[in-house]
Amino acid sequence: MTRRVLVTGGAGYVGSVVVEQLVAAGVEVAVLDDLSRGHREAILPGVEFVHGGVGDAGALRRVFAAGPFDAVVHLAAFALVAAAQTLAGTLPDAISLGGTAVLILGWAAVLLGARPKRGQGLPVDMGVGVG
């Protein structure tokens, strides 16, 4: 069974690399990005793209309308805390309504201090439960 993953911020530098790795692993990927910091050209041909931000309820409805995701990799972010806080409710609400089982926060490892040991690779166990 093919896995389906949504990558928010998938047109940015980090997001586009994550998308590339997921596609190489045979995962079906969709990207949600408002292109405020990312570039449409960074998204691989054939990858589903929805233009919009994580605070845009219409864009979230469009991306989740194609069916549920096995996971969401949330890499869309603003460096300004005030800007990021205004978007706090929309994406989690859409994820719960869409039936997604796993949310991966791109910045969680930094906040929680998780570091891979030399040679360990990913994933890194951050010591927190999901679900």
A tleap script that builds the chain and sets N, CA, C and O, in Angstrom:
source leaprc.protein.ff14SB
mol = sequence {
  NMET THR ARG ARG VAL LEU VAL THR GLY GLY
  ALA GLY TYR VAL GLY SER VAL VAL VAL GLU
  GLN LEU VAL ALA ALA GLY VAL GLU VAL ALA
  VAL LEU ASP ASP LEU SER ARG GLY HIE ARG
  GLU ALA ILE LEU PRO GLY VAL GLU PHE VAL
  HIE GLY GLY VAL GLY ASP ALA GLY ALA LEU
  ARG ARG VAL PHE ALA ALA GLY PRO PHE ASP
  ALA VAL VAL HIE LEU ALA ALA PHE ALA LEU
  VAL ALA ALA ALA GLN THR LEU ALA GLY THR
  LEU PRO ASP ALA ILE SER LEU GLY GLY THR
  ALA VAL LEU ILE LEU GLY TRP ALA ALA VAL
  LEU LEU GLY ALA ARG PRO LYS ARG GLY GLN
  GLY LEU PRO VAL ASP MET GLY VAL GLY VAL
  CGLY
}
set mol.1.N position { 0.840 -1.178 0.000 }
set mol.1.CA position { 0.000 0.000 0.000 }
set mol.1.C position { 0.887 1.245 0.000 }
set mol.1.O position { 1.810 1.363 0.806 }
set mol.2.N position { 0.598 2.156 -0.903 }
set mol.2.CA position { 1.377 3.382 -1.001 }
set mol.2.C position { 1.027 4.322 0.139 }
set mol.2.O position { -0.147 4.553 0.428 }
set mol.3.N position { 2.034 4.855 0.773 }
set mol.3.CA position { 1.840 5.857 1.818 }
set mol.3.C position { 1.569 7.198 1.175 }
set mol.3.O position { 2.074 7.485 0.090 }
set mol.4.N position { 0.771 8.026 1.843 }
set mol.4.CA position { 0.440 9.356 1.353 }
set mol.4.C position { 0.810 10.362 2.429 }
set mol.4.O position { 0.351 10.256 3.566 }
set mol.5.N position { 1.650 11.353 2.071 }
set mol.5.CA position { 2.166 12.321 3.030 }
set mol.5.C position { 1.958 13.725 2.494 }
set mol.5.O position { 2.210 13.996 1.320 }
set mol.6.N position { 1.493 14.624 3.369 }
set mol.6.CA position { 1.391 16.040 3.054 }
set mol.6.C position { 2.607 16.741 3.652 }
set mol.6.O position { 2.937 16.533 4.819 }
set mol.7.N position { 3.274 17.575 2.846 }
set mol.7.CA position { 4.392 18.369 3.333 }
set mol.7.C position { 3.996 19.842 3.220 }
set mol.7.O position { 3.883 20.377 2.117 }
set mol.8.N position { 3.787 20.495 4.366 }
set mol.8.CA position { 3.529 21.924 4.338 }
set mol.8.C position { 4.882 22.627 4.241 }
set mol.8.O position { 5.849 22.219 4.884 }
set mol.9.N position { 4.942 23.678 3.439 }
set mol.9.CA position { 6.224 24.331 3.219 }
set mol.9.C position { 7.116 23.535 2.289 }
set mol.9.O position { 8.337 23.689 2.313 }
set mol.10.N position { 6.519 22.692 1.477 }
set mol.10.CA position { 7.281 21.798 0.600 }
set mol.10.C position { 7.969 22.463 -0.571 }
set mol.10.O position { 8.713 21.805 -1.298 }
set mol.11.N position { 7.737 23.776 -0.778 }
set mol.11.CA position { 8.417 24.500 -1.853 }
set mol.11.C position { 9.631 25.266 -1.337 }
set mol.11.O position { 10.328 25.921 -2.112 }
set mol.12.N position { 9.884 25.188 -0.045 }
set mol.12.CA position { 11.058 25.842 0.534 }
set mol.12.C position { 12.277 24.947 0.426 }
set mol.12.O position { 12.199 23.830 -0.086 }
set mol.13.N position { 13.394 25.443 0.910 }
set mol.13.CA position { 14.646 24.696 0.793 }
set mol.13.C position { 14.566 23.344 1.501 }
set mol.13.O position { 14.800 22.306 0.881 }
set mol.14.N position { 14.242 23.348 2.776 }
set mol.14.CA position { 14.178 22.098 3.538 }
set mol.14.C position { 13.017 21.240 3.045 }
set mol.14.O position { 13.169 20.036 2.842 }
set mol.15.N position { 11.867 21.861 2.856 }
set mol.15.CA position { 10.685 21.119 2.416 }
set mol.15.C position { 10.875 20.415 1.090 }
set mol.15.O position { 10.437 19.277 0.921 }
set mol.16.N position { 11.527 21.082 0.142 }
set mol.16.CA position { 11.717 20.463 -1.175 }
set mol.16.C position { 12.656 19.255 -1.093 }
set mol.16.O position { 12.496 18.292 -1.843 }
set mol.17.N position { 13.624 19.305 -0.195 }
set mol.17.CA position { 14.514 18.155 -0.001 }
set mol.17.C position { 13.749 17.000 0.640 }
set mol.17.O position { 13.926 15.844 0.253 }
set mol.18.N position { 12.903 17.309 1.614 }
set mol.18.CA position { 12.070 16.273 2.240 }
set mol.18.C position { 11.168 15.631 1.189 }
set mol.18.O position { 11.053 14.406 1.133 }
set mol.19.N position { 10.527 16.455 0.354 }
set mol.19.CA position { 9.657 15.935 -0.710 }
set mol.19.C position { 10.450 15.016 -1.641 }
set mol.19.O position { 9.993 13.924 -1.978 }
set mol.20.N position { 11.619 15.457 -2.049 }
set mol.20.CA position { 12.456 14.655 -2.935 }
set mol.20.C position { 12.784 13.293 -2.320 }
set mol.20.O position { 12.733 12.276 -3.010 }
set mol.21.N position { 13.116 13.268 -1.035 }
set mol.21.CA position { 13.445 12.011 -0.351 }
set mol.21.C position { 12.227 11.102 -0.232 }
set mol.21.O position { 12.331 9.889 -0.409 }
set mol.22.N position { 11.076 11.691 0.066 }
set mol.22.CA position { 9.854 10.894 0.170 }
set mol.22.C position { 9.484 10.270 -1.169 }
set mol.22.O position { 9.147 9.088 -1.235 }
set mol.23.N position { 9.547 11.062 -2.234 }
set mol.23.CA position { 9.237 10.545 -3.573 }
set mol.23.C position { 10.199 9.429 -3.943 }
set mol.23.O position { 9.781 8.411 -4.494 }
set mol.24.N position { 11.482 9.604 -3.647 }
set mol.24.CA position { 12.482 8.574 -3.939 }
set mol.24.C position { 12.194 7.275 -3.190 }
set mol.24.O position { 12.554 6.190 -3.646 }
set mol.25.N position { 11.533 7.401 -2.026 }
set mol.25.CA position { 11.184 6.222 -1.232 }
set mol.25.C position { 9.842 5.615 -1.654 }
set mol.25.O position { 9.376 4.654 -1.041 }
set mol.26.N position { 9.224 6.171 -2.695 }
set mol.26.CA position { 7.975 5.612 -3.198 }
set mol.26.C position { 6.723 6.132 -2.522 }
set mol.26.O position { 5.651 5.545 -2.666 }
set mol.27.N position { 6.844 7.222 -1.788 }
set mol.27.CA position { 5.704 7.798 -1.077 }
set mol.27.C position { 4.963 8.752 -2.006 }
set mol.27.O position { 5.586 9.506 -2.754 }
set mol.28.N position { 3.636 8.719 -1.959 }
set mol.28.CA position { 2.828 9.696 -2.689 }
set mol.28.C position { 2.806 10.979 -1.862 }
set mol.28.O position { 2.415 10.954 -0.695 }
set mol.29.N position { 3.219 12.093 -2.449 }
set mol.29.CA position { 3.394 13.337 -1.707 }
set mol.29.C position { 2.513 14.436 -2.280 }
set mol.29.O position { 2.349 14.564 -3.494 }
set mol.30.N position { 1.951 15.225 -1.372 }
set mol.30.CA position { 1.260 16.464 -1.735 }
set mol.30.C position { 1.952 17.600 -0.994 }
set mol.30.O position { 2.415 17.424 0.133 }
set mol.31.N position { 2.020 18.761 -1.629 }
set mol.31.CA position { 2.660 19.931 -1.045 }
set mol.31.C position { 1.634 21.037 -0.879 }
set mol.31.O position { 0.867 21.334 -1.796 }
set mol.32.N position { 1.629 21.643 0.301 }
set mol.32.CA position { 0.845 22.842 0.576 }
set mol.32.C position { 1.833 23.949 0.888 }
set mol.32.O position { 2.595 23.855 1.851 }
set mol.33.N position { 1.822 25.008 0.069 }
set mol.33.CA position { 2.775 26.096 0.267 }
set mol.33.C position { 2.175 27.383 -0.295 }
set mol.33.O position { 1.567 27.380 -1.365 }
set mol.34.N position { 2.354 28.479 0.439 }
set mol.34.CA position { 1.841 29.764 -0.051 }
set mol.34.C position { 2.863 30.508 -0.907 }
set mol.34.O position { 2.584 31.602 -1.398 }
set mol.35.N position { 4.030 29.927 -1.084 }
set mol.35.CA position { 5.109 30.465 -1.902 }
set mol.35.C position { 5.617 31.826 -1.420 }
set mol.35.O position { 6.238 32.564 -2.186 }
set mol.36.N position { 5.354 32.159 -0.152 }
set mol.36.CA position { 5.879 33.413 0.380 }
set mol.36.C position { 7.391 33.338 0.588 }
set mol.36.O position { 8.082 34.355 0.532 }
set mol.37.N position { 7.894 32.144 0.824 }
set mol.37.CA position { 9.336 31.939 0.984 }
set mol.37.C position { 9.856 30.852 0.043 }
set mol.37.O position { 11.059 30.772 -0.206 }
set mol.38.N position { 8.960 30.020 -0.477 }
set mol.38.CA position { 9.351 28.914 -1.342 }
set mol.38.C position { 9.196 29.268 -2.814 }
set mol.38.O position { 8.807 30.382 -3.164 }
set mol.39.N position { 9.504 28.309 -3.662 }
set mol.39.CA position { 9.474 28.509 -5.110 }
set mol.39.C position { 8.767 27.338 -5.769 }
set mol.39.O position { 9.075 26.181 -5.480 }
set mol.40.N position { 7.832 27.628 -6.644 }
set mol.40.CA position { 7.073 26.582 -7.342 }
set mol.40.C position { 8.014 25.639 -8.091 }
set mol.40.O position { 7.759 24.437 -8.169 }
set mol.41.N position { 9.089 26.177 -8.634 }
set mol.41.CA position { 10.051 25.370 -9.392 }
set mol.41.C position { 10.764 24.335 -8.527 }
set mol.41.O position { 11.341 23.383 -9.053 }
set mol.42.N position { 10.732 24.509 -7.215 }
set mol.42.CA position { 11.410 23.569 -6.306 }
set mol.42.C position { 10.611 22.275 -6.120 }
set mol.42.O position { 11.132 21.296 -5.586 }
set mol.43.N position { 9.361 22.272 -6.555 }
set mol.43.CA position { 8.513 21.091 -6.385 }
set mol.43.C position { 8.683 20.177 -7.595 }
set mol.43.O position { 8.563 20.616 -8.738 }
set mol.44.N position { 8.960 18.920 -7.336 }
set mol.44.CA position { 9.177 17.959 -8.404 }
set mol.44.C position { 7.954 17.832 -9.298 }
set mol.44.O position { 6.823 17.919 -8.820 }
set mol.45.N position { 8.173 17.627 -10.601 }
set mol.45.CA position { 7.043 17.366 -11.506 }
set mol.45.C position { 6.282 16.123 -11.047 }
set mol.45.O position { 6.887 15.133 -10.635 }
set mol.46.N position { 4.980 16.181 -11.119 }
set mol.46.CA position { 4.148 15.044 -10.729 }
set mol.46.C position { 3.701 15.063 -9.278 }
set mol.46.O position { 2.825 14.288 -8.893 }
set mol.47.N position { 4.286 15.934 -8.467 }
set mol.47.CA position { 3.882 16.050 -7.067 }
set mol.47.C position { 2.687 16.990 -6.993 }
set mol.47.O position { 2.718 18.093 -7.539 }
set mol.48.N position { 1.634 16.546 -6.314 }
set mol.48.CA position { 0.441 17.381 -6.157 }
set mol.48.C position { 0.816 18.661 -5.410 }
set mol.48.O position { 1.494 18.619 -4.384 }
set mol.49.N position { 0.359 19.808 -5.948 }
set mol.49.CA position { 0.665 21.091 -5.324 }
set mol.49.C position { -0.621 21.867 -5.105 }
set mol.49.O position { -1.425 22.024 -6.023 }
set mol.50.N position { -0.813 22.353 -3.880 }
set mol.50.CA position { -1.929 23.237 -3.548 }
set mol.50.C position { -1.332 24.545 -3.061 }
set mol.50.O position { -0.574 24.576 -2.091 }
set mol.51.N position { -1.687 25.633 -3.752 }
set mol.51.CA position { -1.180 26.952 -3.380 }
set mol.51.C position { -2.029 27.492 -2.235 }
set mol.51.O position { -3.235 27.684 -2.384 }
set mol.52.N position { -1.401 27.732 -1.107 }
set mol.52.CA position { -2.094 28.272 0.060 }
set mol.52.C position { -1.279 27.995 1.303 }
set mol.52.O position { -0.369 27.166 1.303 }
set mol.53.N position { -1.622 28.704 2.359 }
set mol.53.CA position { -0.898 28.558 3.604 }
set mol.53.C position { -1.631 27.692 4.607 }
set mol.53.O position { -2.782 27.311 4.394 }
set mol.54.N position { -0.957 27.385 5.699 }
set mol.54.CA position { -1.551 26.548 6.739 }
set mol.54.C position { -2.671 27.264 7.485 }
set mol.54.O position { -3.424 26.627 8.222 }
set mol.55.N position { -2.793 28.563 7.308 }
set mol.55.CA position { -3.882 29.318 7.915 }
set mol.55.C position { -5.035 29.561 6.971 }
set mol.55.O position { -5.993 30.248 7.327 }
set mol.56.N position { -4.962 29.007 5.768 }
set mol.56.CA position { -5.973 29.200 4.726 }
set mol.56.C position { -6.919 27.997 4.718 }
set mol.56.O position { -6.581 26.935 4.195 }
set mol.57.N position { -8.104 28.174 5.304 }
set mol.57.CA position { -9.058 27.061 5.441 }
set mol.57.C position { -9.455 26.501 4.081 }
set mol.57.O position { -9.626 25.289 3.948 }
set mol.58.N position { -9.605 27.349 3.072 }
set mol.58.CA position { -9.967 26.877 1.735 }
set mol.58.C position { -8.893 25.990 1.132 }
set mol.58.O position { -9.198 24.948 0.551 }
set mol.59.N position { -7.640 26.395 1.265 }
set mol.59.CA position { -6.527 25.587 0.749 }
set mol.59.C position { -6.438 24.258 1.485 }
set mol.59.O position { -6.170 23.225 0.872 }
set mol.60.N position { -6.661 24.278 2.790 }
set mol.60.CA position { -6.634 23.034 3.563 }
set mol.60.C position { -7.758 22.098 3.135 }
set mol.60.O position { -7.558 20.887 3.036 }
set mol.61.N position { -8.937 22.657 2.883 }
set mol.61.CA position { -10.051 21.823 2.388 }
set mol.61.C position { -9.688 21.189 1.050 }
set mol.61.O position { -9.968 20.012 0.821 }
set mol.62.N position { -9.064 21.969 0.168 }
set mol.62.CA position { -8.687 21.447 -1.153 }
set mol.62.C position { -7.668 20.314 -1.034 }
set mol.62.O position { -7.800 19.287 -1.698 }
set mol.63.N position { -6.662 20.498 -0.198 }
set mol.63.CA position { -5.618 19.478 -0.110 }
set mol.63.C position { -6.132 18.211 0.574 }
set mol.63.O position { -5.730 17.108 0.204 }
set mol.64.N position { -7.013 18.353 1.564 }
set mol.64.CA position { -7.543 17.171 2.253 }
set mol.64.C position { -8.703 16.528 1.500 }
set mol.64.O position { -9.100 15.411 1.830 }
set mol.65.N position { -9.254 17.209 0.496 }
set mol.65.CA position { -10.387 16.664 -0.265 }
set mol.65.C position { -10.005 15.425 -1.065 }
set mol.65.O position { -10.863 14.588 -1.348 }
set mol.66.N position { -8.741 15.295 -1.431 }
set mol.66.CA position { -8.292 14.156 -2.234 }
set mol.66.C position { -8.178 12.877 -1.415 }
set mol.66.O position { -7.875 11.822 -1.972 }
set mol.67.N position { -8.407 12.943 -0.136 }
set mol.67.CA position { -8.336 11.757 0.707 }
set mol.67.C position { -7.402 11.954 1.871 }
set mol.67.O position { -6.670 12.942 1.920 }
set mol.68.N position { -7.414 11.025 2.814 }
set mol.68.CA position { -6.603 11.175 4.025 }
set mol.68.C position { -5.111 10.982 3.757 }
set mol.68.O position { -4.705 10.368 2.770 }
set mol.69.N position { -4.325 11.522 4.661 }
set mol.69.CA position { -2.873 11.363 4.620 }
set mol.69.C position { -2.455 10.443 5.749 }
set mol.69.O position { -3.082 10.421 6.809 }
set mol.70.N position { -1.397 9.686 5.520 }
set mol.70.CA position { -0.828 8.852 6.576 }
set mol.70.C position { -0.043 9.706 7.562 }
set mol.70.O position { 0.072 9.371 8.741 }
set mol.71.N position { 0.497 10.814 7.061 }
set mol.71.CA position { 1.270 11.711 7.917 }
set mol.71.C position { 1.297 13.102 7.300 }
set mol.71.O position { 1.114 13.271 6.094 }
set mol.72.N position { 1.528 14.089 8.152 }
set mol.72.CA position { 1.749 15.465 7.712 }
set mol.72.C position { 3.107 15.896 8.267 }
set mol.72.O position { 3.348 15.815 9.472 }
set mol.73.N position { 3.985 16.352 7.381 }
set mol.73.CA position { 5.272 16.900 7.787 }
set mol.73.C position { 5.117 18.414 7.707 }
set mol.73.O position { 5.039 18.982 6.617 }
set mol.74.N position { 5.074 19.058 8.864 }
set mol.74.CA position { 4.789 20.490 8.927 }
set mol.74.C position { 6.089 21.284 8.970 }
set mol.74.O position { 6.735 21.394 10.013 }
set mol.75.N position { 6.465 21.842 7.802 }
set mol.75.CA position { 7.687 22.624 7.688 }
set mol.75.C position { 7.403 24.085 7.365 }
set mol.75.O position { 8.326 24.897 7.289 }
set mol.76.N position { 6.132 24.421 7.174 }
set mol.76.CA position { 5.770 25.815 6.902 }
set mol.76.C position { 5.843 26.581 8.210 }
set mol.76.O position { 5.234 26.188 9.204 }
set mol.77.N position { 6.593 27.680 8.205 }
set mol.77.CA position { 6.753 28.430 9.449 }
set mol.77.C position { 7.212 29.841 9.159 }
set mol.77.O position { 7.809 30.122 8.119 }
set mol.78.N position { 6.927 30.713 10.089 }
set mol.78.CA position { 7.447 32.070 10.080 }
set mol.78.C position { 8.397 32.196 11.256 }
set mol.78.O position { 8.145 31.642 12.326 }
set mol.79.N position { 9.472 32.911 11.062 }
set mol.79.CA position { 10.429 33.091 12.148 }
set mol.79.C position { 9.874 33.990 13.249 }
set mol.79.O position { 10.293 33.890 14.403 }
set mol.80.N position { 8.935 34.863 12.899 }
set mol.80.CA position { 8.346 35.758 13.885 }
set mol.80.C position { 7.302 35.009 14.700 }
set mol.80.O position { 6.346 34.479 14.134 }
set mol.81.N position { 7.463 34.955 15.997 }
set mol.81.CA position { 6.564 34.210 16.866 }
set mol.81.C position { 5.127 34.707 16.736 }
set mol.81.O position { 4.205 33.896 16.661 }
set mol.82.N position { 4.920 36.016 16.708 }
set mol.82.CA position { 3.563 36.567 16.620 }
set mol.82.C position { 2.862 36.097 15.353 }
set mol.82.O position { 1.680 35.758 15.399 }
set mol.83.N position { 3.557 36.071 14.236 }
set mol.83.CA position { 2.959 35.617 12.984 }
set mol.83.C position { 2.630 34.134 13.052 }
set mol.83.O position { 1.575 33.714 12.576 }
set mol.84.N position { 3.501 33.348 13.627 }
set mol.84.CA position { 3.275 31.910 13.726 }
set mol.84.C position { 2.110 31.585 14.649 }
set mol.84.O position { 1.355 30.652 14.379 }
set mol.85.N position { 1.952 32.337 15.731 }
set mol.85.CA position { 0.891 32.058 16.686 }
set mol.85.C position { -0.497 32.305 16.111 }
set mol.85.O position { -1.458 31.671 16.547 }
set mol.86.N position { -0.629 33.207 15.148 }
set mol.86.CA position { -1.945 33.477 14.567 }
set mol.86.C position { -2.442 32.306 13.743 }
set mol.86.O position { -3.634 32.238 13.446 }
set mol.87.N position { -1.570 31.378 13.362 }
set mol.87.CA position { -1.944 30.237 12.532 }
set mol.87.C position { -2.121 28.955 13.333 }
set mol.87.O position { -2.300 27.885 12.753 }
set mol.88.N position { -2.073 29.046 14.622 }
set mol.88.CA position { -1.976 27.851 15.462 }
set mol.88.C position { -3.143 26.883 15.316 }
set mol.88.O position { -2.915 25.674 15.364 }
set mol.89.N position { -4.375 27.342 15.143 }
set mol.89.CA position { -5.501 26.428 15.178 }
set mol.89.C position { -5.882 25.778 13.870 }
set mol.89.O position { -6.398 24.660 13.889 }
set mol.90.N position { -5.660 26.408 12.742 }
set mol.90.CA position { -6.221 25.943 11.478 }
set mol.90.C position { -5.676 24.604 11.016 }
set mol.90.O position { -6.461 23.706 10.712 }
set mol.91.N position { -4.367 24.436 10.952 }
set mol.91.CA position { -3.780 23.185 10.478 }
set mol.91.C position { -4.127 22.007 11.387 }
set mol.91.O position { -4.551 20.974 10.870 }
set mol.92.N position { -3.975 22.099 12.698 }
set mol.92.CA position { -4.353 20.961 13.535 }
set mol.92.C position { -5.831 20.579 13.392 }
set mol.92.O position { -6.170 19.397 13.427 }
set mol.93.N position { -6.697 21.561 13.234 }
set mol.93.CA position { -8.119 21.268 13.034 }
set mol.93.C position { -8.326 20.482 11.746 }
set mol.93.O position { -9.068 19.501 11.734 }
set mol.94.N position { -7.677 20.903 10.661 }
set mol.94.CA position { -7.818 20.221 9.378 }
set mol.94.C position { -7.257 18.810 9.445 }
set mol.94.O position { -7.831 17.880 8.877 }
set mol.95.N position { -6.146 18.653 10.132 }
set mol.95.CA position { -5.535 17.325 10.261 }
set mol.95.C position { -6.477 16.377 10.993 }
set mol.95.O position { -6.661 15.237 10.567 }
set mol.96.N position { -7.074 16.835 12.086 }
set mol.96.CA position { -7.960 15.955 12.848 }
set mol.96.C position { -9.211 15.616 12.050 }
set mol.96.O position { -9.695 14.487 12.124 }
set mol.97.N position { -9.740 16.556 11.296 }
set mol.97.CA position { -10.916 16.285 10.472 }
set mol.97.C position { -10.582 15.383 9.303 }
set mol.97.O position { -11.425 14.609 8.850 }
set mol.98.N position { -9.336 15.480 8.805 }
set mol.98.CA position { -8.919 14.688 7.660 }
set mol.98.C position { -8.533 13.269 7.999 }
set mol.98.O position { -8.283 12.478 7.089 }
set mol.99.N position { -8.474 12.910 9.266 }
set mol.99.CA position { -8.171 11.543 9.665 }
set mol.99.C position { -6.696 11.186 9.622 }
set mol.99.O position { -6.357 10.004 9.564 }
set mol.100.N position { -5.815 12.168 9.648 }
set mol.100.CA position { -4.381 11.899 9.611 }
set mol.100.C position { -3.913 11.378 10.965 }
set mol.100.O position { -4.302 11.892 12.014 }
set mol.101.N position { -3.070 10.346 10.920 }
set mol.101.CA position { -2.637 9.699 12.152 }
set mol.101.C position { -1.404 10.331 12.772 }
set mol.101.O position { -1.246 10.276 13.991 }
set mol.102.N position { -0.524 10.932 11.977 }
set mol.102.CA position { 0.762 11.394 12.489 }
set mol.102.C position { 1.032 12.825 12.012 }
set mol.102.O position { 0.834 13.145 10.840 }
set mol.103.N position { 1.481 13.667 12.923 }
set mol.103.CA position { 1.931 15.021 12.597 }
set mol.103.C position { 3.390 15.121 12.990 }
set mol.103.O position { 3.750 14.885 14.143 }
set mol.104.N position { 4.231 15.473 12.025 }
set mol.104.CA position { 5.661 15.623 12.283 }
set mol.104.C position { 5.987 17.102 12.176 }
set mol.104.O position { 5.836 17.698 11.110 }
set mol.105.N position { 6.427 17.688 13.259 }
set mol.105.CA position { 6.768 19.106 13.274 }
set mol.105.C position { 8.238 19.262 12.967 }
set mol.105.O position { 9.089 18.704 13.661 }
set mol.106.N position { 8.536 20.015 11.935 }
set mol.106.CA position { 9.914 20.170 11.497 }
set mol.106.C position { 10.822 20.774 12.540 }
set mol.106.O position { 12.027 20.526 12.523 }
set mol.107.N position { 10.278 21.555 13.443 }
set mol.107.CA position { 11.092 22.234 14.442 }
set mol.107.C position { 11.075 21.514 15.789 }
set mol.107.O position { 11.747 21.959 16.719 }
set mol.108.N position { 10.342 20.433 15.921 }
set mol.108.CA position { 10.186 19.767 17.217 }
set mol.108.C position { 11.507 19.242 17.767 }
set mol.108.O position { 11.767 19.355 18.965 }
set mol.109.N position { 12.339 18.674 16.908 }
set mol.109.CA position { 13.607 18.115 17.391 }
set mol.109.C position { 14.502 19.198 17.963 }
set mol.109.O position { 15.220 18.974 18.937 }
set mol.110.N position { 14.456 20.367 17.353 }
set mol.110.CA position { 15.271 21.477 17.857 }
set mol.110.C position { 14.778 21.902 19.231 }
set mol.110.O position { 15.575 22.103 20.147 }
set mol.111.N position { 13.461 22.038 19.373 }
set mol.111.CA position { 12.900 22.474 20.646 }
set mol.111.C position { 13.107 21.452 21.746 }
set mol.111.O position { 13.338 21.817 22.899 }
set mol.112.N position { 13.027 20.176 21.401 }
set mol.112.CA position { 13.113 19.127 22.409 }
set mol.112.C position { 14.538 18.638 22.629 }
set mol.112.O position { 14.786 17.804 23.500 }
set mol.113.N position { 15.465 19.154 21.846 }
set mol.113.CA position { 16.862 18.799 22.041 }
set mol.113.C position { 17.243 17.442 21.502 }
set mol.113.O position { 18.282 16.905 21.884 }
set mol.114.N position { 16.430 16.862 20.618 }
set mol.114.CA position { 16.759 15.552 20.055 }
set mol.114.C position { 17.901 15.695 19.056 }
set mol.114.O position { 17.865 16.564 18.185 }
set mol.115.N position { 18.885 14.864 19.180 }
set mol.115.CA position { 20.020 14.878 18.265 }
set mol.115.C position { 20.338 13.429 17.890 }
set mol.115.O position { 20.440 12.570 18.766 }
set mol.116.N position { 20.495 13.157 16.594 }
set mol.116.CA position { 20.878 11.792 16.231 }
set mol.116.C position { 22.313 11.520 16.665 }
set mol.116.O position { 23.175 12.396 16.589 }
set mol.117.N position { 22.553 10.305 17.116 }
set mol.117.CA position { 23.920 9.897 17.435 }
set mol.117.C position { 24.656 9.665 16.123 }
set mol.117.O position { 24.037 9.332 15.112 }
set mol.118.N position { 25.946 9.835 16.135 }
set mol.118.CA position { 26.734 9.639 14.917 }
set mol.118.C position { 26.419 8.273 14.311 }
set mol.118.O position { 26.521 7.243 14.978 }
set mol.119.N position { 26.038 8.285 13.043 }
set mol.119.CA position { 25.714 7.043 12.342 }
set mol.119.C position { 24.295 6.544 12.553 }
set mol.119.O position { 23.883 5.574 11.917 }
set mol.120.N position { 23.534 7.192 13.440 }
set mol.120.CA position { 22.182 6.717 13.737 }
set mol.120.C position { 21.225 6.981 12.584 }
set mol.120.O position { 20.387 6.137 12.269 }
set mol.121.N position { 21.344 8.154 11.949 }
set mol.121.CA position { 20.409 8.508 10.896 }
set mol.121.C position { 19.059 8.867 11.474 }
set mol.121.O position { 18.946 9.198 12.655 }
set mol.122.N position { 18.047 8.802 10.649 }
set mol.122.CA position { 16.691 9.153 11.064 }
set mol.122.C position { 15.820 7.917 11.010 }
set mol.122.O position { 16.168 6.979 10.293 }
set mol.123.N position { 14.710 7.856 11.723 }
set mol.123.CA position { 14.135 8.910 12.550 }
set mol.123.C position { 14.813 9.011 13.914 }
set mol.123.O position { 15.444 8.063 14.381 }
set mol.124.N position { 14.675 10.154 14.531 }
set mol.124.CA position { 15.206 10.385 15.865 }
set mol.124.C position { 14.043 10.260 16.845 }
set mol.124.O position { 13.013 10.911 16.667 }
set mol.125.N position { 14.194 9.438 17.868 }
set mol.125.CA position { 13.180 9.308 18.898 }
set mol.125.C position { 13.264 10.537 19.799 }
set mol.125.O position { 14.243 10.725 20.522 }
set mol.126.N position { 12.213 11.378 19.746 }
set mol.126.CA position { 12.232 12.617 20.507 }
set mol.126.C position { 11.652 12.433 21.902 }
set mol.126.O position { 11.573 13.388 22.675 }
set mol.127.N position { 11.245 11.206 22.226 }
set mol.127.CA position { 10.763 10.928 23.569 }
set mol.127.C position { 9.374 11.458 23.850 }
set mol.127.O position { 8.996 11.616 25.010 }
set mol.128.N position { 8.605 11.736 22.806 }
set mol.128.CA position { 7.224 12.200 22.997 }
set mol.128.C position { 6.301 11.317 22.175 }
set mol.128.O position { 6.658 10.866 21.087 }
set mol.129.N position { 5.126 11.079 22.701 }
set mol.129.CA position { 4.143 10.279 21.995 }
set mol.129.C position { 3.369 11.099 20.995 }
set mol.129.O position { 3.236 12.312 21.152 }
set mol.130.N position { 2.858 10.451 19.968 }
set mol.130.CA position { 1.988 11.099 18.998 }
set mol.130.C position { 0.647 10.404 19.052 }
set mol.130.O position { 0.559 9.177 19.098 }
set mol.131.N position { -0.394 11.214 19.046 }
set mol.131.CA position { -1.726 10.610 19.004 }
set mol.131.C position { -2.435 10.943 20.214 }
set mol.131.O position { -3.583 10.534 20.389 }
savepdb mol mol.pdb
quit
